[in-house]
Amino acid sequence: MRPDGARSLAPLPTSVAWTLGAHGLIALALARSDGLAQPFALVLVVLTGPAILLAIRATRDPSRTWNGAVPLAWTFALASAISLFDLPPGRSIAKDVAYAPFLVLSALTVGLVASYAVDLWGARPVGPRLASVRRWALLALAAALGAWLIRASPAPAIDVWQIHQQGADALVHGRSAYGEGVIASEDTRSHARVIAVYMYPPLNLVLTSAGYALTGETRWAQLAAMLAGGALMWLVAHRASGRAAFADLLVACLLFHPRGLFVLEQAWGEPLALPFLAGFALTVSSGRFRTAAVLAGLLVAMKQHFILYLPALALVPGIGLSGALIALGVAIATYVPFAVATPAGLFAAVVLHHLGNPFREDSLSVTATLARFGWRLPSWVGMVAALATYGALPRIPRTVGALLLASSLTFLVFFALGRQAFCNYYYLLDGTLLVAAAALADRRVPREE
């Protein structure tokens, strides 16, 4: 080992490297496709499955290490930053918007992420004061890029944003978003129907309404959640590994994700789950298991299919059956006020509406590809296949990182074989992988130096 700066290059478990590899595959797939059907992107999505399985296998022998994991994180973070110049930040950018601020912020981001090469291969490590400034600069640049995007695309051409805005406006003015006549938005894909329900769970509504109440724009809630999720993930990675530079680079992979700005522009709700996901990992690592159970409940409450997280997370030591029951209780509690106010409307919105959603042949999934060749799989295949992945849970180590990998595999199978899967779906899968990588980088595991 080198005497100067070598600590940043000390080996990490190989499970971290495989997890980062899975992240890279998903990030590249979304960069190539925006989460829509595209053959090469689908190949990358399919390859993510073996990468996750290899990461899970590596968790069984944490003494196996590889000193290329941190440089790999730097490579992916730098590639994500550079992608800001190559990929359009959104689809509905106003024609009169000046791109100069975006380009300046992007250049600063690339330079900042590139500077971590000094930590990895420089003769001397960066001093603690400069390291702290640089860390805050990552968050500041991500916040500035997000703010630019929201102002540059003030009215994205997607029904999701319109529905969030209408639902938040109703709640802010004392009405239930699940009431009759509150929501009316044209389906911006088919242009053949009007969506008349707020189809997202109440916690999604409450959080976006907070952003709307303060700013008149629900997407500020998503941006705040991205930043909070990144900050909490940094704490997870730093607590596990003791490597500030590694934690910074994981945060950069999340905050400058190749399609992160696109997800923000489209007002998708998945970023709202990031603080609960990273917060769960953090509170488990610090032994606050009841708090972790509450956060798991809030995570599950964010979207209907997020219940798929719970079987794996319940196996985390300290959570167990009692923690799972707490999580379910918390999730149910978020529905209660709206169930009392508008029971029929809530049921129609969060259950019946989704049961009636059509199959999407434009989604980034195996089922959509097969359908284009005339082979239509039954709609239940994705759920059954996802549930089948739980059969592997008895063989997975009882650590939060390994069990988050198990959740990632479950969601990957659910999306790839389900009725629809788009950029926002895979974005949160990618976030789950990064939180898993943060938790797996545990410095307390003996390593070969």
PEVENCOR-V82816 format. One record per helix or strand of 3 or more residues. SS is the DSSP state (H for helix, E for strand). FROM is the first residue (numbers start at 1). TO is the last residue. If there is no record, write none. Layout:
ss->[SS;SS]
from->[FROM;FROM]
to->[TO;TO]
This chain:
ss->[H;H;H;H;H;H;H;H;H;H;H;H;H;H;H;H;H;H;H;H;H]
from->[6;14;39;69;100;117;128;159;202;219;244;260;270;289;304;320;343;366;381;400;423]
to->[9;33;59;86;114;121;152;172;215;241;255;265;285;302;313;341;355;372;395;416;440]
